[in-house]
Structures are given as C-alpha cells and as structure tokens.
Amino acid sequence: MWWRILILIVIGASGGATVSAGIVALITTIGVVARLAGKSHTAEFAKHYETSITLGALAGTVFSLFPVTVPIGEVGLIITGGFIGIFVGVLAMSLAESLNITSIYARRVQLSKGICYVILGIALGRGIGAFLQLSGFLNIDV
C-alpha cells in the first residue's frame, strides 16, 4: 500500500516539475524580465523581478493545492488582483511583442500613428471585461 502512495508522489512531483520548467522556459524565452527591466530602466532590480516571479509561482501552487486562506479583506483582494492583472498583462504583451503581433497588425491595417492607443484599448477592454465577468455583472460561464 505504501508503494502506491510513493508512486503517486513521484508521478505528481515529476508532472509538477515538468510544468514549472515549461513555465520558466516560456517566461525566459519571451524575455519578460529583461524586457520589463529594459523598458522601466530598472536593470539593477532584475534579480528582484525573478525572485518575485518565483515566489508568486510558489504561492500560487500552494494556494491551488492546499486549502490555505489568508484573511486580507476586500482591500487586500483588490491589491492582489491588481498585481495578478499586471503580471498577466506584462506576460501577454511580452508574448505579443516577441511574436511581432503588434507590428504585423499595424502593417496589415496600415496604421502608422496611434499604435499605443490600440494597445491601450486592447488592454483596457480585456481588463474591463474580466472585471465585469468576475463581479457577476456578466453571466458567462467559462
């Protein structure tokens, strides 16, 4: 009986290591940290960015696997949601930029000025849509 539990532990740990290696490879490949440090002129804090991403992934794993609750209240929930949204936005924009989606789109629609407004509109639309869905205003099941 104990060997079955040991096999499950090994399989679960192996799967978790594979998924986390894939996420780290994705984040490294698209250059989220390097691009963020370069755009914000804070290259001296790159190690802090990497540490924050690692600790956030670890905390996300713990909160997903175990019934851990943290009494942070509504204000803490808003702040946490803001940080999660910033990370997802940076990750999505970095992926889009590394795939040159923005430049391809601008060239296809012959947009020479105002691309920053297009990107801002996409980001705001995505954020407002997520807020409306999570607040219960939109009744959409995903």
N, CA, C and O atoms as a GROMACS GRO file, in nm:
protein
  568
    1MET      N    1   0.081  -0.120   0.000
    1MET     CA    2   0.000   0.000   0.000
    1MET      C    3   0.086   0.127   0.000
    1MET      O    4   0.053   0.224  -0.068
    2TRP      N    5   0.194   0.127   0.075
    2TRP     CA    6   0.281   0.244   0.083
    2TRP      C    7   0.350   0.272  -0.049
    2TRP      O    8   0.382   0.387  -0.080
    3TRP      N    9   0.375   0.167  -0.127
    3TRP     CA   10   0.444   0.186  -0.254
    3TRP      C   11   0.354   0.257  -0.355
    3TRP      O   12   0.405   0.328  -0.441
    4ARG      N   13   0.222   0.239  -0.345
    4ARG     CA   14   0.130   0.311  -0.434
    4ARG      C   15   0.134   0.461  -0.405
    4ARG      O   16   0.134   0.543  -0.496
    5ILE      N   17   0.138   0.496  -0.278
    5ILE     CA   18   0.147   0.636  -0.239
    5ILE      C   19   0.280   0.694  -0.286
    5ILE      O   20   0.285   0.808  -0.333
    6LEU      N   21   0.387   0.617  -0.273
    6LEU     CA   22   0.518   0.662  -0.320
    6LEU      C   23   0.519   0.685  -0.471
    6LEU      O   24   0.577   0.782  -0.518
    7ILE      N   25   0.455   0.595  -0.546
    7ILE     CA   26   0.447   0.612  -0.692
    7ILE      C   27   0.367   0.737  -0.727
    7ILE      O   28   0.405   0.812  -0.817
    8LEU      N   29   0.256   0.761  -0.657
    8LEU     CA   30   0.177   0.882  -0.681
    8LEU      C   31   0.256   1.008  -0.650
    8LEU      O   32   0.246   1.107  -0.722
    9ILE      N   33   0.335   1.005  -0.544
    9ILE     CA   34   0.418   1.120  -0.510
    9ILE      C   35   0.521   1.147  -0.619
    9ILE      O   36   0.540   1.262  -0.659
   10VAL      N   37   0.585   1.043  -0.668
   10VAL     CA   38   0.686   1.058  -0.773
   10VAL      C   39   0.621   1.110  -0.901
   10VAL      O   40   0.676   1.201  -0.965
   11ILE      N   41   0.506   1.054  -0.940
   11ILE     CA   42   0.438   1.099  -1.062
   11ILE      C   43   0.393   1.245  -1.047
   11ILE      O   44   0.411   1.324  -1.139
   12GLY      N   45   0.335   1.280  -0.933
   12GLY     CA   46   0.291   1.417  -0.911
   12GLY      C   47   0.406   1.515  -0.910
   12GLY      O   48   0.396   1.623  -0.969
   13ALA      N   49   0.515   1.481  -0.845
   13ALA     CA   50   0.631   1.570  -0.841
   13ALA      C   51   0.694   1.584  -0.979
   13ALA      O   52   0.738   1.692  -1.017
   14SER      N   53   0.698   1.475  -1.054
   14SER     CA   54   0.753   1.481  -1.189
   14SER      C   55   0.668   1.569  -1.280
   14SER      O   56   0.720   1.650  -1.356
   15GLY      N   57   0.537   1.552  -1.271
   15GLY     CA   58   0.448   1.636  -1.351
   15GLY      C   59   0.459   1.783  -1.313
   15GLY      O   60   0.460   1.870  -1.400
   16GLY      N   61   0.467   1.811  -1.184
   16GLY     CA   62   0.482   1.949  -1.138
   16GLY      C   63   0.613   2.010  -1.183
   16GLY      O   64   0.617   2.126  -1.222
   17ALA      N   65   0.719   1.932  -1.177
   17ALA     CA   66   0.849   1.982  -1.222
   17ALA      C   67   0.848   2.009  -1.372
   17ALA      O   68   0.908   2.107  -1.417
   18THR      N   69   0.781   1.925  -1.448
   18THR     CA   70   0.774   1.945  -1.593
   18THR      C   71   0.696   2.071  -1.627
   18THR      O   72   0.739   2.150  -1.711
   19VAL      N   73   0.582   2.090  -1.563
   19VAL     CA   74   0.501   2.209  -1.590
   19VAL      C   75   0.574   2.335  -1.547
   19VAL      O   76   0.574   2.434  -1.620
   20SER      N   77   0.637   2.334  -1.430
   20SER     CA   78   0.708   2.454  -1.384
   20SER      C   79   0.828   2.484  -1.473
   20SER      O   80   0.859   2.600  -1.498
   21ALA      N   81   0.896   2.381  -1.522
   21ALA     CA   82   1.008   2.404  -1.614
   21ALA      C   83   0.957   2.467  -1.744
   21ALA      O   84   1.022   2.554  -1.800
   22GLY      N   85   0.841   2.422  -1.790
   22GLY     CA   86   0.783   2.481  -1.911
   22GLY      C   87   0.746   2.627  -1.892
   22GLY      O   88   0.768   2.709  -1.981
   23ILE      N   89   0.691   2.660  -1.777
   23ILE     CA   90   0.653   2.800  -1.749
   23ILE      C   91   0.778   2.888  -1.740
   23ILE      O   92   0.781   2.997  -1.796
   24VAL      N   93   0.879   2.840  -1.670
   24VAL     CA   94   1.003   2.917  -1.660
   24VAL      C   95   1.067   2.933  -1.797
   24VAL      O   96   1.119   3.040  -1.829
   25ALA      N   97   1.064   2.827  -1.878
   25ALA     CA   98   1.120   2.836  -2.014
   25ALA      C   99   1.043   2.937  -2.097
   25ALA      O  100   1.104   3.014  -2.173
   26LEU      N  101   0.910   2.939  -2.085
   26LEU     CA  102   0.828   3.036  -2.159
   26LEU      C  103   0.862   3.179  -2.116
   26LEU      O  104   0.883   3.266  -2.201
   27ILE      N  105   0.866   3.202  -1.986
   27ILE     CA  106   0.894   3.335  -1.936
   27ILE      C  107   1.035   3.380  -1.977
   27ILE      O  108   1.056   3.496  -2.010
   28THR      N  109   1.130   3.288  -1.974
   28THR     CA  110   1.266   3.322  -2.013
   28THR      C  111   1.277   3.345  -2.162
   28THR      O  112   1.343   3.439  -2.206
   29THR      N  113   1.211   3.260  -2.240
   29THR     CA  114   1.220   3.270  -2.386
   29THR      C  115   1.162   3.401  -2.438
   29THR      O  116   1.222   3.465  -2.524
   30ILE      N  117   1.048   3.440  -2.386
   30ILE     CA  118   0.988   3.564  -2.436
   30ILE      C  119   1.047   3.686  -2.370
   30ILE      O  120   1.016   3.799  -2.408
   31GLY      N  121   1.133   3.666  -2.271
   31GLY     CA  122   1.210   3.776  -2.214
   31GLY      C  123   1.128   3.874  -2.132
   31GLY      O  124   1.146   3.996  -2.145
   32VAL      N  125   1.039   3.824  -2.048
   32VAL     CA  126   0.956   3.913  -1.967
   32VAL      C  127   1.041   3.998  -1.874
   32VAL      O  128   1.024   4.120  -1.868
   33VAL      N  129   1.132   3.935  -1.804
   33VAL     CA  130   1.212   4.008  -1.705
   33VAL      C  131   1.305   4.107  -1.774
   33VAL      O  132   1.314   4.223  -1.733
   34ALA      N  133   1.373   4.062  -1.877
   34ALA     CA  134   1.466   4.150  -1.947
   34ALA      C  135   1.393   4.268  -2.012
   34ALA      O  136   1.441   4.381  -2.007
   35ARG      N  137   1.279   4.241  -2.071
   35ARG     CA  138   1.202   4.347  -2.137
   35ARG      C  139   1.145   4.445  -2.035
   35ARG      O  140   1.146   4.566  -2.056
   36LEU      N  141   1.096   4.391  -1.922
   36LEU     CA  142   1.041   4.477  -1.817
   36LEU      C  143   1.150   4.565  -1.757
   36LEU      O  144   1.128   4.683  -1.733
   37ALA      N  145   1.267   4.507  -1.731
   37ALA     CA  146   1.378   4.585  -1.675
   37ALA      C  147   1.429   4.687  -1.775
   37ALA      O  148   1.467   4.798  -1.737
   38GLY      N  149   1.431   4.651  -1.902
   38GLY     CA  150   1.478   4.744  -2.004
   38GLY      C  151   1.383   4.860  -2.026
   38GLY      O  152   1.427   4.974  -2.038
   39LYS      N  153   1.252   4.831  -2.033
   39LYS     CA  154   1.154   4.937  -2.057
   39LYS      C  155   1.140   5.032  -1.939
   39LYS      O  156   1.115   5.151  -1.957
   40SER      N  157   1.158   4.979  -1.818
   40SER     CA  158   1.141   5.065  -1.700
   40SER      C  159   1.274   5.122  -1.649
   40SER      O  160   1.276   5.193  -1.549
   41HIS      N  161   1.384   5.090  -1.718
   41HIS     CA  162   1.517   5.139  -1.681
   41HIS      C  163   1.553   5.101  -1.537
   41HIS      O  164   1.610   5.181  -1.463
   42THR      N  165   1.520   4.978  -1.500
   42THR     CA  166   1.549   4.928  -1.365
   42THR      C  167   1.624   4.796  -1.373
   42THR      O  168   1.587   4.700  -1.306
   43ALA      N  169   1.728   4.791  -1.454
   43ALA     CA  170   1.803   4.667  -1.474
   43ALA      C  171   1.868   4.618  -1.344
   43ALA      O  172   1.892   4.499  -1.328
   44GLU      N  173   1.896   4.710  -1.252
   44GLU     CA  174   1.960   4.669  -1.127
   44GLU      C  175   1.866   4.588  -1.038
   44GLU      O  176   1.910   4.524  -0.943
   45PHE      N  177   1.735   4.592  -1.068
   45PHE     CA  178   1.637   4.516  -0.989
   45PHE      C  179   1.592   4.389  -1.060
   45PHE      O  180   1.494   4.329  -1.017
   46ALA      N  181   1.660   4.346  -1.164
   46ALA     CA  182   1.620   4.228  -1.240
   46ALA      C  183   1.616   4.104  -1.151
   46ALA      O  184   1.528   4.019  -1.167
   47LYS      N  185   1.710   4.092  -1.060
   47LYS     CA  186   1.711   3.977  -0.970
   47LYS      C  187   1.587   3.977  -0.880
   47LYS      O  188   1.534   3.871  -0.846
   48HIS      N  189   1.541   4.096  -0.840
   48HIS     CA  190   1.419   4.106  -0.760
   48HIS      C  191   1.297   4.066  -0.842
   48HIS      O  192   1.205   4.003  -0.789
   49TYR      N  193   1.295   4.102  -0.970
   49TYR     CA  194   1.185   4.060  -1.057
   49TYR      C  195   1.178   3.907  -1.066
   49TYR      O  196   1.071   3.848  -1.053
   50GLU      N  197   1.294   3.845  -1.086
   50GLU     CA  198   1.298   3.699  -1.098
   50GLU      C  199   1.255   3.633  -0.967
   50GLU      O  200   1.181   3.535  -0.968
   51THR      N  201   1.300   3.687  -0.854
   51THR     CA  202   1.262   3.632  -0.725
   51THR      C  203   1.112   3.648  -0.702
   51THR      O  204   1.047   3.556  -0.651
   52SER      N  205   1.056   3.761  -0.739
   52SER     CA  206   0.912   3.783  -0.722
   52SER      C  207   0.830   3.687  -0.806
   52SER      O  208   0.728   3.635  -0.760
   53ILE      N  209   0.873   3.663  -0.929
   53ILE     CA  210   0.801   3.568  -1.016
   53ILE      C  211   0.808   3.428  -0.957
   53ILE      O  212   0.708   3.355  -0.957
   54THR      N  213   0.924   3.389  -0.907
   54THR     CA  214   0.939   3.256  -0.848
   54THR      C  215   0.854   3.241  -0.723
   54THR      O  216   0.786   3.140  -0.706
   55LEU      N  217   0.857   3.340  -0.635
   55LEU     CA  218   0.776   3.334  -0.512
   55LEU      C  219   0.627   3.337  -0.544
   55LEU      O  220   0.548   3.271  -0.477
   56GLY      N  221   0.589   3.414  -0.644
   56GLY     CA  222   0.449   3.417  -0.685
   56GLY      C  223   0.402   3.284  -0.740
   56GLY      O  224   0.290   3.240  -0.710
   57ALA      N  225   0.486   3.219  -0.820
   57ALA     CA  226   0.451   3.086  -0.871
   57ALA      C  227   0.440   2.984  -0.758
   57ALA      O  228   0.351   2.900  -0.758
   58LEU      N  229   0.531   2.993  -0.663
   58LEU     CA  230   0.527   2.903  -0.548
   58LEU      C  231   0.402   2.926  -0.464
   58LEU      O  232   0.335   2.831  -0.423
   59ALA      N  233   0.369   3.052  -0.439
   59ALA     CA  234   0.248   3.083  -0.362
   59ALA      C  235   0.123   3.039  -0.437
   59ALA      O  236   0.030   2.986  -0.376
   60GLY      N  237   0.120   3.059  -0.568
   60GLY     CA  238   0.006   3.014  -0.648
   60GLY      C  239  -0.010   2.863  -0.641
   60GLY      O  240  -0.123   2.813  -0.635
   61THR      N  241   0.100   2.791  -0.642
   61THR     CA  242   0.094   2.645  -0.632
   61THR      C  243   0.041   2.602  -0.497
   61THR      O  244  -0.044   2.513  -0.489
   62VAL      N  245   0.090   2.664  -0.391
   62VAL     CA  246   0.045   2.628  -0.256
   62VAL      C  247  -0.104   2.658  -0.240
   62VAL      O  248  -0.178   2.577  -0.184
   63PHE      N  249  -0.148   2.775  -0.288
   63PHE     CA  250  -0.288   2.812  -0.273
   63PHE      C  251  -0.379   2.726  -0.360
   63PHE      O  252  -0.497   2.708  -0.328
   64SER      N  253  -0.326   2.673  -0.469
   64SER     CA  254  -0.406   2.587  -0.556
   64SER      C  255  -0.418   2.445  -0.501
   64SER      O  256  -0.522   2.381  -0.516
   65LEU      N  257  -0.314   2.397  -0.437
   65LEU     CA  258  -0.314   2.258  -0.391
   65LEU      C  259  -0.372   2.239  -0.251
   65LEU      O  260  -0.433   2.136  -0.224
   66PHE      N  261  -0.353   2.335  -0.164
   66PHE     CA  262  -0.392   2.319  -0.025
   66PHE      C  263  -0.498   2.422   0.012
   66PHE      O  264  -0.501   2.532  -0.045
   67PRO      N  265  -0.586   2.388   0.106
   67PRO     CA  266  -0.690   2.482   0.146
   67PRO      C  267  -0.636   2.591   0.239
   67PRO      O  268  -0.671   2.596   0.357
   68VAL      N  269  -0.552   2.677   0.186
   68VAL     CA  270  -0.491   2.784   0.264
   68VAL      C  271  -0.575   2.910   0.246
   68VAL      O  272  -0.609   2.947   0.133
   69THR      N  273  -0.608   2.974   0.354
   69THR     CA  274  -0.679   3.101   0.346
   69THR      C  275  -0.597   3.209   0.416
   69THR      O  276  -0.534   3.186   0.519
   70VAL      N  277  -0.599   3.325   0.356
   70VAL     CA  278  -0.527   3.439   0.412
   70VAL      C  279  -0.629   3.550   0.432
   70VAL      O  280  -0.688   3.598   0.335
   71PRO      N  281  -0.652   3.592   0.557
   71PRO     CA  282  -0.752   3.696   0.582
   71PRO      C  283  -0.700   3.835   0.545
   71PRO      O  284  -0.650   3.909   0.631
   72ILE      N  285  -0.711   3.872   0.417
   72ILE     CA  286  -0.658   4.001   0.373
   72ILE      C  287  -0.768   4.103   0.349
   72ILE      O  288  -0.740   4.221   0.328
   73GLY      N  289  -0.893   4.060   0.353
   73GLY     CA  290  -1.004   4.153   0.336
   73GLY      C  291  -1.023   4.198   0.192
   73GLY      O  292  -0.952   4.153   0.101
   74GLU      N  293  -1.119   4.287   0.173
   74GLU     CA  294  -1.151   4.333   0.038
   74GLU      C  295  -1.041   4.419  -0.022
   74GLU      O  296  -1.011   4.408  -0.141
   75VAL      N  297  -0.980   4.503   0.059
   75VAL     CA  298  -0.872   4.588   0.009
   75VAL      C  299  -0.753   4.502  -0.034
   75VAL      O  300  -0.693   4.526  -0.139
   76GLY      N  301  -0.719   4.403   0.046
   76GLY     CA  302  -0.610   4.313   0.010
   76GLY      C  303  -0.642   4.234  -0.115
   76GLY      O  304  -0.553   4.207  -0.196
   77LEU      N  305  -0.768   4.197  -0.132
   77LEU     CA  306  -0.809   4.125  -0.252
   77LEU      C  307  -0.796   4.213  -0.376
   77LEU      O  308  -0.754   4.166  -0.482
   78ILE      N  309  -0.832   4.339  -0.363
   78ILE     CA  310  -0.820   4.433  -0.475
   78ILE      C  311  -0.672   4.452  -0.512
   78ILE      O  312  -0.636   4.452  -0.629
   79ILE      N  313  -0.587   4.468  -0.411
   79ILE     CA  314  -0.443   4.486  -0.436
   79ILE      C  315  -0.384   4.361  -0.500
   79ILE      O  316  -0.308   4.370  -0.597
   80THR      N  317  -0.418   4.244  -0.445
   80THR     CA  318  -0.369   4.118  -0.501
   80THR      C  319  -0.417   4.100  -0.645
   80THR      O  320  -0.339   4.060  -0.732
   81GLY      N  321  -0.543   4.128  -0.670
   81GLY     CA  322  -0.596   4.119  -0.805
   81GLY      C  323  -0.527   4.213  -0.901
   81GLY      O  324  -0.505   4.180  -1.018
   82GLY      N  325  -0.492   4.331  -0.852
   82GLY     CA  326  -0.417   4.426  -0.935
   82GLY      C  327  -0.280   4.373  -0.973
   82GLY      O  328  -0.239   4.385  -1.089
   83PHE      N  329  -0.210   4.314  -0.876
   83PHE     CA  330  -0.078   4.258  -0.906
   83PHE      C  331  -0.087   4.139  -1.002
   83PHE      O  332  -0.004   4.125  -1.092
   84ILE      N  333  -0.188   4.056  -0.984
   84ILE     CA  334  -0.207   3.943  -1.075
   84ILE      C  335  -0.238   3.994  -1.215
   84ILE      O  336  -0.187   3.941  -1.314
   85GLY      N  337  -0.321   4.094  -1.223
   85GLY     CA  338  -0.354   4.152  -1.353
   85GLY      C  339  -0.234   4.215  -1.421
   85GLY      O  340  -0.217   4.203  -1.543
   86ILE      N  341  -0.150   4.282  -1.344
   86ILE     CA  342  -0.029   4.341  -1.401
   86ILE      C  343   0.062   4.232  -1.456
   86ILE      O  344   0.116   4.246  -1.566
   87PHE      N  345   0.078   4.124  -1.381
   87PHE     CA  346   0.164   4.015  -1.427
   87PHE      C  347   0.110   3.952  -1.555
   87PHE      O  348   0.185   3.930  -1.650
   88VAL      N  349  -0.019   3.924  -1.558
   88VAL     CA  350  -0.077   3.863  -1.677
   88VAL      C  351  -0.068   3.959  -1.796
   88VAL      O  352  -0.041   3.916  -1.908
   89GLY      N  353  -0.090   4.087  -1.772
   89GLY     CA  354  -0.079   4.185  -1.879
   89GLY      C  355   0.062   4.196  -1.934
   89GLY      O  356   0.083   4.201  -2.055
   90VAL      N  357   0.160   4.198  -1.844
   90VAL     CA  358   0.300   4.204  -1.888
   90VAL      C  359   0.337   4.078  -1.964
   90VAL      O  360   0.406   4.085  -2.066
   91LEU      N  361   0.292   3.964  -1.916
   91LEU     CA  362   0.322   3.838  -1.984
   91LEU      C  363   0.258   3.834  -2.123
   91LEU      O  364   0.323   3.794  -2.220
   92ALA      N  365   0.132   3.876  -2.133
   92ALA     CA  366   0.063   3.874  -2.262
   92ALA      C  367   0.125   3.973  -2.360
   92ALA      O  368   0.144   3.941  -2.478
   93MET      N  369   0.156   4.094  -2.313
   93MET     CA  370   0.215   4.193  -2.403
   93MET      C  371   0.357   4.154  -2.444
   93MET      O  372   0.398   4.180  -2.557
   94SER      N  373   0.431   4.092  -2.353
   94SER     CA  374   0.564   4.047  -2.388
   94SER      C  375   0.559   3.935  -2.491
   94SER      O  376   0.639   3.932  -2.584
   95LEU      N  377   0.465   3.845  -2.475
   95LEU     CA  378   0.447   3.738  -2.574
   95LEU      C  379   0.406   3.795  -2.708
   95LEU      O  380   0.458   3.755  -2.812
   96ALA      N  381   0.312   3.889  -2.706
   96ALA     CA  382   0.267   3.951  -2.831
   96ALA      C  383   0.382   4.028  -2.898
   96ALA      O  384   0.396   4.025  -3.020
   97GLU      N  385   0.463   4.096  -2.817
   97GLU     CA  386   0.574   4.172  -2.874
   97GLU      C  387   0.682   4.080  -2.930
   97GLU      O  388   0.741   4.109  -3.033
   98SER      N  389   0.707   3.970  -2.860
   98SER     CA  390   0.810   3.879  -2.908
   98SER      C  391   0.766   3.808  -3.036
   98SER      O  392   0.850   3.769  -3.117
   99LEU      N  393   0.638   3.791  -3.055
   99LEU     CA  394   0.588   3.730  -3.178
   99LEU      C  395   0.561   3.833  -3.287
   99LEU      O  396   0.515   3.799  -3.395
  100ASN      N  397   0.591   3.958  -3.258
  100ASN     CA  398   0.572   4.069  -3.352
  100ASN      C  399   0.428   4.083  -3.399
  100ASN      O  400   0.403   4.125  -3.512
  101ILE      N  401   0.334   4.048  -3.313
  101ILE     CA  402   0.193   4.058  -3.348
  101ILE      C  403   0.154   4.203  -3.369
  101ILE      O  404   0.080   4.235  -3.462
  102THR      N  405   0.202   4.290  -3.284
  102THR     CA  406   0.164   4.431  -3.293
  102THR      C  407   0.211   4.493  -3.424
  102THR      O  408   0.136   4.566  -3.489
  103SER      N  409   0.333   4.466  -3.463
  103SER     CA  410   0.383   4.524  -3.588
  103SER      C  411   0.315   4.463  -3.709
  103SER      O  412   0.291   4.534  -3.808
  104ILE      N  413   0.284   4.336  -3.705
  104ILE     CA  414   0.213   4.272  -3.816
  104ILE      C  415   0.073   4.332  -3.830
  104ILE      O  416   0.028   4.362  -3.940
  105TYR      N  417   0.006   4.349  -3.716
  105TYR     CA  418  -0.128   4.409  -3.718
  105TYR      C  419  -0.123   4.552  -3.772
  105TYR      O  420  -0.205   4.590  -3.855
  106ALA      N  421  -0.028   4.630  -3.725
  106ALA     CA  422  -0.017   4.769  -3.769
  106ALA      C  423   0.010   4.777  -3.919
  106ALA      O  424  -0.043   4.865  -3.987
  107ARG      N  425   0.091   4.688  -3.970
  107ARG     CA  426   0.121   4.687  -4.112
  107ARG      C  427   0.000   4.643  -4.194
  107ARG      O  428  -0.023   4.696  -4.303
  108ARG      N  429  -0.077   4.546  -4.144
  108ARG     CA  430  -0.195   4.497  -4.218
  108ARG      C  431  -0.304   4.602  -4.231
  108ARG      O  432  -0.368   4.615  -4.336
  109VAL      N  433  -0.326   4.678  -4.124
  109VAL     CA  434  -0.432   4.780  -4.128
  109VAL      C  435  -0.377   4.916  -4.167
  109VAL      O  436  -0.449   5.016  -4.162
  110GLN      N  437  -0.249   4.922  -4.204
  110GLN     CA  438  -0.183   5.044  -4.247
  110GLN      C  439  -0.193   5.154  -4.142
  110GLN      O  440  -0.227   5.269  -4.172
  111LEU      N  441  -0.163   5.117  -4.019
  111LEU     CA  442  -0.166   5.209  -3.906
  111LEU      C  443  -0.024   5.258  -3.880
  111LEU      O  444   0.062   5.180  -3.842
  112SER      N  445   0.000   5.386  -3.902
  112SER     CA  446   0.135   5.439  -3.882
  112SER      C  447   0.146   5.519  -3.752
  112SER      O  448   0.254   5.527  -3.694
  113LYS      N  449   0.037   5.579  -3.707
  113LYS     CA  450   0.039   5.657  -3.584
  113LYS      C  451  -0.072   5.607  -3.493
  113LYS      O  452  -0.177   5.564  -3.540
  114GLY      N  453  -0.048   5.613  -3.364
  114GLY     CA  454  -0.151   5.579  -3.267
  114GLY      C  455  -0.154   5.433  -3.227
  114GLY      O  456  -0.254   5.388  -3.171
  115ILE      N  457  -0.047   5.357  -3.253
  115ILE     CA  458  -0.046   5.217  -3.214
  115ILE      C  459  -0.054   5.201  -3.062
  115ILE      O  460  -0.107   5.102  -3.012
  116CYS      N  461  -0.002   5.300  -2.989
  116CYS     CA  462  -0.009   5.292  -2.843
  116CYS      C  463  -0.154   5.297  -2.796
  116CYS      O  464  -0.189   5.236  -2.695
  117TYR      N  465  -0.240   5.370  -2.869
  117TYR     CA  466  -0.381   5.376  -2.832
  117TYR      C  467  -0.452   5.244  -2.862
  117TYR      O  468  -0.543   5.205  -2.790
  118VAL      N  469  -0.411   5.178  -2.966
  118VAL     CA  470  -0.467   5.046  -2.997
  118VAL      C  471  -0.432   4.947  -2.887
  118VAL      O  472  -0.517   4.871  -2.840
  119ILE      N  473  -0.306   4.946  -2.845
  119ILE     CA  474  -0.261   4.856  -2.739
  119ILE      C  475  -0.332   4.889  -2.608
  119ILE      O  476  -0.376   4.800  -2.536
  120LEU      N  477  -0.342   5.017  -2.577
  120LEU     CA  478  -0.412   5.058  -2.455
  120LEU      C  479  -0.559   5.017  -2.460
  120LEU      O  480  -0.614   4.973  -2.360
  121GLY      N  481  -0.621   5.032  -2.576
  121GLY     CA  482  -0.761   4.991  -2.590
  121GLY      C  483  -0.780   4.842  -2.571
  121GLY      O  484  -0.876   4.799  -2.507
  122ILE      N  485  -0.690   4.763  -2.625
  122ILE     CA  486  -0.698   4.618  -2.606
  122ILE      C  487  -0.683   4.582  -2.459
  122ILE      O  488  -0.759   4.501  -2.407
  123ALA      N  489  -0.585   4.644  -2.393
  123ALA     CA  490  -0.561   4.615  -2.252
  123ALA      C  491  -0.680   4.658  -2.165
  123ALA      O  492  -0.722   4.584  -2.076
  124LEU      N  493  -0.733   4.777  -2.190
  124LEU     CA  494  -0.848   4.824  -2.112
  124LEU      C  495  -0.972   4.740  -2.138
  124LEU      O  496  -1.046   4.708  -2.045
  125GLY      N  497  -0.994   4.703  -2.262
  125GLY     CA  498  -1.109   4.618  -2.293
  125GLY      C  499  -1.100   4.483  -2.225
  125GLY      O  500  -1.199   4.432  -2.173
  126ARG      N  501  -0.982   4.427  -2.225
  126ARG     CA  502  -0.962   4.299  -2.159
  126ARG      C  503  -0.983   4.311  -2.008
  126ARG      O  504  -1.046   4.226  -1.946
  127GLY      N  505  -0.928   4.418  -1.951
  127GLY     CA  506  -0.943   4.439  -1.807
  127GLY      C  507  -1.086   4.465  -1.765
  127GLY      O  508  -1.133   4.410  -1.666
  128ILE      N  509  -1.156   4.548  -1.840
  128ILE     CA  510  -1.296   4.578  -1.807
  128ILE      C  511  -1.382   4.454  -1.823
  128ILE      O  512  -1.470   4.428  -1.741
  129GLY      N  513  -1.357   4.377  -1.929
  129GLY     CA  514  -1.432   4.253  -1.950
  129GLY      C  515  -1.411   4.154  -1.837
  129GLY      O  516  -1.506   4.091  -1.790
  130ALA      N  517  -1.286   4.140  -1.793
  130ALA     CA  518  -1.257   4.049  -1.682
  130ALA      C  519  -1.323   4.098  -1.553
  130ALA      O  520  -1.377   4.018  -1.476
  131PHE      N  521  -1.319   4.229  -1.530
  131PHE     CA  522  -1.382   4.284  -1.410
  131PHE      C  523  -1.533   4.260  -1.411
  131PHE      O  524  -1.590   4.220  -1.310
  132LEU      N  525  -1.597   4.285  -1.526
  132LEU     CA  526  -1.741   4.265  -1.534
  132LEU      C  527  -1.779   4.119  -1.516
  132LEU      O  528  -1.881   4.088  -1.453
  133GLN      N  529  -1.700   4.029  -1.571
  133GLN     CA  530  -1.730   3.887  -1.555
  133GLN      C  531  -1.711   3.843  -1.411
  133GLN      O  532  -1.796   3.772  -1.357
  134LEU      N  533  -1.600   3.884  -1.349
  134LEU     CA  534  -1.574   3.842  -1.213
  134LEU      C  535  -1.667   3.908  -1.111
  134LEU      O  536  -1.693   3.850  -1.005
  135SER      N  537  -1.716   4.027  -1.142
  135SER     CA  538  -1.806   4.094  -1.049
  135SER      C  539  -1.947   4.036  -1.055
  135SER      O  540  -2.030   4.066  -0.969
  136GLY      N  541  -1.974   3.954  -1.155
  136GLY     CA  542  -2.105   3.894  -1.167
  136GLY      C  543  -2.200   3.974  -1.254
  136GLY      O  544  -2.315   3.934  -1.272
  137PHE      N  545  -2.154   4.086  -1.307
  137PHE     CA  546  -2.240   4.167  -1.394
  137PHE      C  547  -2.272   4.093  -1.523
  137PHE      O  548  -2.385   4.096  -1.571
  138LEU      N  549  -2.172   4.026  -1.578
  138LEU     CA  550  -2.193   3.942  -1.695
  138LEU      C  551  -2.210   3.798  -1.646
  138LEU      O  552  -2.130   3.750  -1.566
  139ASN      N  553  -2.310   3.732  -1.693
  139ASN     CA  554  -2.337   3.595  -1.651
  139ASN      C  555  -2.285   3.500  -1.758
  139ASN      O  556  -2.362   3.442  -1.834
  140ILE      N  557  -2.153   3.484  -1.762
  140ILE     CA  558  -2.089   3.399  -1.862
  140ILE      C  559  -2.014   3.288  -1.789
  140ILE      O  560  -1.930   3.315  -1.703
  141ASP      N  561  -2.043   3.165  -1.824
  141ASP     CA  562  -1.969   3.053  -1.768
  141ASP      C  563  -1.862   3.011  -1.865
  141ASP      O  564  -1.888   2.990  -1.983
  142VAL      N  565  -1.740   3.000  -1.814
  142VAL     CA  566  -1.628   2.961  -1.899
  142VAL      C  567  -1.591   2.819  -1.872
  142VAL      O  568  -1.499   2.766  -1.934
   0.00000   0.00000   0.00000
